[in-house]
Amino acid sequence: MNELSINIHIAGRVYPLSANASEEIHVRAAGKLIQDKLQAYSAQFNLRDQQDALAMFALEIANENMALKRQIETNVAETDAAFGQIEDLLKHVQL
């Protein structure tokens, strides 16, 4: 694997990371997303402490994560139900 050393800037700090060449663009995009969100929260709510912006962004991400997990659970349940219906239909098919 081709590991790269990269620096991600978040909230006035530099975080040195290692990433595969194929992951580098995604890691950099994630760092930019975080920094952009922090700036947006700081401006919108007139925050002076980056810790507050970080906490607000962490809450946003956690909420989105939980919503995605609920959606996945719903999709899995719907898929299982559909497969169950297909299995029931196939039981009646004679070859």
C-alpha positions in Angstrom: 0.0 0.0 0.0 1.2 3.5 -0.9 0.8 5.4 2.4 1.1 9.1 2.3 1.8 11.5 5.2 -0.7 14.4 5.0 -1.6 17.3 7.3 -5.2 18.2 8.0 -6.0 21.7 9.4 -8.9 21.8 11.8 -9.8 24.6 14.3 -6.4 26.2 14.1 -4.5 23.0 14.7 -2.6 20.7 12.3 -3.2 17.0 12.4 -0.6 14.8 10.8 -2.2 11.7 9.3 -1.3 8.7 7.2 -3.6 7.7 4.3 -3.5 5.4 1.4 -3.2 7.2 -1.9 -6.7 6.1 -2.8 -8.1 7.5 0.4 -6.1 10.8 0.4 -8.8 12.8 -1.5 -11.5 11.6 0.9 -9.5 12.4 4.0 -8.7 15.9 2.7 -12.4 16.4 1.7 -13.5 15.4 5.2 -11.0 17.8 6.8 -12.3 20.6 4.6 -15.9 19.7 5.4 -15.1 19.9 9.1 -13.3 23.2 8.8 -16.0 24.7 6.6 -18.8 23.7 9.0 -16.8 25.1 12.0 -16.5 28.4 10.2 -20.2 28.4 9.3 -21.2 27.6 12.9 -18.9 30.3 14.2 -20.3 32.9 11.9 -23.9 31.9 12.3 -23.9 31.8 16.1 -21.1 34.3 16.7 -19.0 31.7 18.5 -15.6 32.7 19.9 -14.7 29.3 21.1 -14.0 26.6 18.5 -14.9 24.0 21.1 -18.5 25.1 20.8 -18.5 24.8 17.0 -16.8 21.4 17.3 -19.5 20.2 19.7 -22.3 21.5 17.5 -20.8 19.8 14.4 -20.3 16.5 16.4 -23.9 16.6 17.3 -24.9 17.2 13.7 -22.8 14.3 12.5 -24.0 12.0 15.3 -27.6 12.8 14.4 -27.1 12.1 10.7 -25.3 8.9 11.6 -28.2 7.7 13.7 -30.7 8.7 11.0 -28.7 6.6 8.4 -28.6 3.6 10.8 -32.4 3.8 11.2 -32.8 4.0 7.4 -30.5 1.0 6.9 -32.5 -1.0 9.5 -35.7 -0.1 7.7 -34.3 -1.1 4.4 -33.0 -4.4 5.7 -36.5 -5.1 7.2 -38.2 -4.2 4.0 -35.7 -6.4 2.0 -36.2 -9.3 4.3 -40.0 -9.0 4.0 -39.7 -8.9 0.2 -37.4 -12.0 0.1 -39.9 -13.7 2.4 -42.7 -13.0 0.0 -40.6 -14.2 -3.0 -39.8 -17.4 -1.1 -43.5 -18.0 -0.4 -44.3 -17.5 -4.1 -41.5 -19.9 -5.1 -42.8 -22.6 -2.8 -45.8 -22.8 -5.1 -43.9 -23.1 -8.3 -43.5 -26.6 -9.6 -40.7 -27.5 -12.0 
